[in-house]
Amino acid sequence: MSNMTRKEFLETLGVIAAGSVAFPWLSGCTTEKQRQAAGEKARLGIIGTGSRGQFHLANLLLDPNAQIVALCDDYLPHLDAASALCPNARRYTDYRKLLEDREVDGVIICTPLHLHASMTMDSFAAGKHVFCEKAMAYSVEELNAMYNAWKAGDKVLMIGQQRLYDPKYIQAMELVHGGAIGQVVGIRNYWYRNNDWRREVPDPKDERRINWRLYNEYSRGLMTELACHQLQNGSWAMGGLQPSFVQGTGSIMYWKDGREVFDNVAAIYQYPNGVHMTFESIISNKHFGMGEQILGSEGTIDLVRGVMYNESLERRTVLRQLLEQIEQGVLSSSAFAGTSWASEAASTSKGIRFADNVRVNDGSSTVGAAGDGSVELIHAFCLAVISGVQPEKMVEEAYWSTLLALLGDRATREGGRIDIPDYAGSVAQIH
Ligand SMILES: NC(=O)c1ccc[n+]([C@@H]2O[C@H](COP(=O)([O-])OP(=O)(O)OC[C@H]3O[C@@H](n4cnc5c(N)ncnc54)[C@H](O)[C@@H]3O)[C@@H](O)[C@H]2O)c1
C-alpha cells in the first residue's frame, strides 16, 4: 500500500498515527508499572467460584502480585471447590458481605451475565476495584449504567476480553494497522461446536442455576457468550470505527430440549465505509471449529492460527503455474481468453506464521494457563489494583463488544435490521 493510500485509509478510520493508538490498554502493564508493583500484592475477592472463577483462581495462585483473601458463591459445591484450592481465603455466601470486607481491594466477578452490572456497581459503591467477566452487561440499559458508574468514580474496571492481551492478536493488529494486508475489506467470525452446551446438573432443582446460559432470564445465548469475544476484532481492526447497523437471524433447530436461547445464529454488521463483519455460530456441527479472519485488499490474517496470507504472492503463484503449464504444453496460450484456468477454489497457500506456539483455546478449560491472553489480562488487573491506574480504553473496547453482541442478539430475535446508535462522544468513544 502506498503511503498516501495508507494515510487516507487511517484518516478514514479516525486514526492519526498507527501504532500509538492501537493498544492503549497495555499502558497498565509497562515495565515501569511492573517494577513499582514488584513485591506488592493486590488483595482480591472472587465472586462466583464456578468454572471461570476457579480458572482465574488457579492462575492467580501462581501470580506473584495476587493474594486471594476472600471467596463468595451462593452454591456450596462451587464455594467448597474454590476453598479447597485456597483454604486460607475467607468464605462468603452473600457477595454484599464480601464487599464489606476491608481487606479486599479488588473483586473478580465471575457470575452469570444478568448479575454483572448490579454486582459491579455495588462493588464500586463499596470502594472496590472491579474485574468483571464478559459480556459486560445483560442489557443496553445496564451496560450504559455500568459504564457511567465507572466513569463517574475513581476505581479500576477491567472486563474479561482476553484477546486484548493475547500476544498473537496484538501482533496481528500491528500488521493490520501497519498496512500489511492493505485496506480492511471484511471481517469474518465463526464459532462452531457440536454439543448441547449443557452442564451436568446433580439435582434437577438447580437446572436453571447450572445451565443459566440456556435461559433468557440470565443470558443472551451465543451472542453474549461467544460472539462478544469475536466482535471485538471489528472495533480493533477498524481502529475504533463502529458499525452503523446489524441484521440477523437465529433459531432453535437442533437442540430442542427446553432451552430458550438459539442453537444457531448469524449476524452481519455493516460499517459506515461499507465494510461488513459477520458472526455465525452453530452448535450441532463443529467441522470448521472457531475462526476469526481479517480480510484485506492485499492479504488475509487468520487471527486464531496466527498466520498471514499475501494476496499478491498468491496471484503471482497462480500466474507462474499457468505459465509453466503453457510452457509444458498442458494448456494452449488461448486459455488466456477464457476464465477456465482461473480457479475460484480457496487458496492452499501455507501463508506466513507471525505468532509461534499458537494454542487454540475456546475459554472452556477450568484450570491452568490458557495461552489466550487470560493470564496476562488478570495479571494486568493485579497491577492496576496495586497502582490504581486504569488501563486506557479497555472499558471502551469491552463496552462496544458487548453493545454489538446485545444489538446483534436483538437482530437475531427480531429478524430485522437494528440501527447502532452513534454513542461516540456521549458514552464510550474508543479512539
Ligand atoms: N473470558 C472467557 O473466556 C470466559 C470463559 C468462560 C466463562 N466466562 C464468563 O464467566 C462468567 C461465569 O461463567 P462460568 O462458566 O464460570 O459459569 P458458572 O455457572 O460455572 O459459574 C457461575 C457461578 O456464579 C455463582 N453465582 C450465581 N449467582 C450468585 C450470587 N448471587 N452470588 C454469588 N455467586 C453466585 C454460581 O453459583 C456459579 O458458581 C460468565 O459471564 C461467562 O460468560 C468467560
PDBQT file of the ligand as one rigid body, heavy atoms in Angstrom, charges set to zero:
ROOT
HETATM    1  N1  LIG A 501     -13.493 -14.806  29.198  1.00  0.00    +0.000 N 
HETATM    2  C1  LIG A 501     -13.788 -16.065  28.897  1.00  0.00    +0.000 C 
HETATM    3  O1  LIG A 501     -13.208 -16.682  28.003  1.00  0.00    +0.000 OA
HETATM    4  C2  LIG A 501     -14.848 -16.769  29.681  1.00  0.00    +0.000 A 
HETATM    5  C3  LIG A 501     -14.887 -18.167  29.686  1.00  0.00    +0.000 A 
HETATM    6  C4  LIG A 501     -15.893 -18.782  30.441  1.00  0.00    +0.000 A 
HETATM    7  C5  LIG A 501     -16.820 -18.009  31.125  1.00  0.00    +0.000 A 
HETATM    8  N2  LIG A 501     -16.766 -16.661  31.063  1.00  0.00    +0.000 N 
HETATM    9  C6  LIG A 501     -17.757 -15.823  31.751  1.00  0.00    +0.000 C 
HETATM   10  O2  LIG A 501     -17.647 -16.015  33.152  1.00  0.00    +0.000 OA
HETATM   11  C7  LIG A 501     -18.927 -15.883  33.758  1.00  0.00    +0.000 C 
HETATM   12  C8  LIG A 501     -19.217 -17.132  34.574  1.00  0.00    +0.000 C 
HETATM   13  O3  LIG A 501     -19.249 -18.257  33.706  1.00  0.00    +0.000 OA
HETATM   14  P1  LIG A 501     -18.990 -19.714  34.283  1.00  0.00    +0.000 P 
HETATM   15  O4  LIG A 501     -18.809 -20.604  33.126  1.00  0.00    +0.000 OA
HETATM   16  O5  LIG A 501     -17.926 -19.672  35.318  1.00  0.00    +0.000 OA
HETATM   17  O6  LIG A 501     -20.401 -20.012  34.967  1.00  0.00    +0.000 OA
HETATM   18  P2  LIG A 501     -20.653 -20.964  36.197  1.00  0.00    +0.000 P 
HETATM   19  O7  LIG A 501     -22.098 -21.242  36.227  1.00  0.00    +0.000 OA
HETATM   20  O8  LIG A 501     -19.704 -22.115  36.163  1.00  0.00    +0.000 OA
HETATM   21  O9  LIG A 501     -20.246 -20.075  37.458  1.00  0.00    +0.000 OA
HETATM   22  C9  LIG A 501     -21.039 -19.008  37.914  1.00  0.00    +0.000 C 
HETATM   23  C10 LIG A 501     -21.008 -19.033  39.415  1.00  0.00    +0.000 C 
HETATM   24  O10 LIG A 501     -21.698 -17.887  39.925  1.00  0.00    +0.000 OA
HETATM   25  C11 LIG A 501     -22.398 -18.316  41.092  1.00  0.00    +0.000 C 
HETATM   26  N3  LIG A 501     -23.462 -17.385  41.441  1.00  0.00    +0.000 N 
HETATM   27  C12 LIG A 501     -24.650 -17.203  40.812  1.00  0.00    +0.000 A 
HETATM   28  N4  LIG A 501     -25.369 -16.279  41.466  1.00  0.00    +0.000 NA
HETATM   29  C13 LIG A 501     -24.605 -15.844  42.509  1.00  0.00    +0.000 A 
HETATM   30  C14 LIG A 501     -24.791 -14.897  43.551  1.00  0.00    +0.000 A 
HETATM   31  N5  LIG A 501     -25.929 -14.161  43.631  1.00  0.00    +0.000 N 
HETATM   32  N6  LIG A 501     -23.816 -14.726  44.465  1.00  0.00    +0.000 NA
HETATM   33  C15 LIG A 501     -22.662 -15.464  44.394  1.00  0.00    +0.000 A 
HETATM   34  N7  LIG A 501     -22.442 -16.382  43.440  1.00  0.00    +0.000 NA
HETATM   35  C16 LIG A 501     -23.392 -16.568  42.501  1.00  0.00    +0.000 A 
HETATM   36  C17 LIG A 501     -22.917 -19.688  40.700  1.00  0.00    +0.000 C 
HETATM   37  O11 LIG A 501     -23.321 -20.442  41.824  1.00  0.00    +0.000 OA
HETATM   38  C18 LIG A 501     -21.722 -20.255  39.986  1.00  0.00    +0.000 C 
HETATM   39  O12 LIG A 501     -20.853 -20.949  40.867  1.00  0.00    +0.000 OA
HETATM   40  C19 LIG A 501     -19.920 -15.658  32.612  1.00  0.00    +0.000 C 
HETATM   41  O13 LIG A 501     -20.184 -14.298  32.473  1.00  0.00    +0.000 OA
HETATM   42  C20 LIG A 501     -19.190 -16.185  31.400  1.00  0.00    +0.000 C 
HETATM   43  O14 LIG A 501     -19.571 -15.568  30.208  1.00  0.00    +0.000 OA
HETATM   44  C21 LIG A 501     -15.783 -16.029  30.372  1.00  0.00    +0.000 A 
ENDROOT
TORSDOF 0
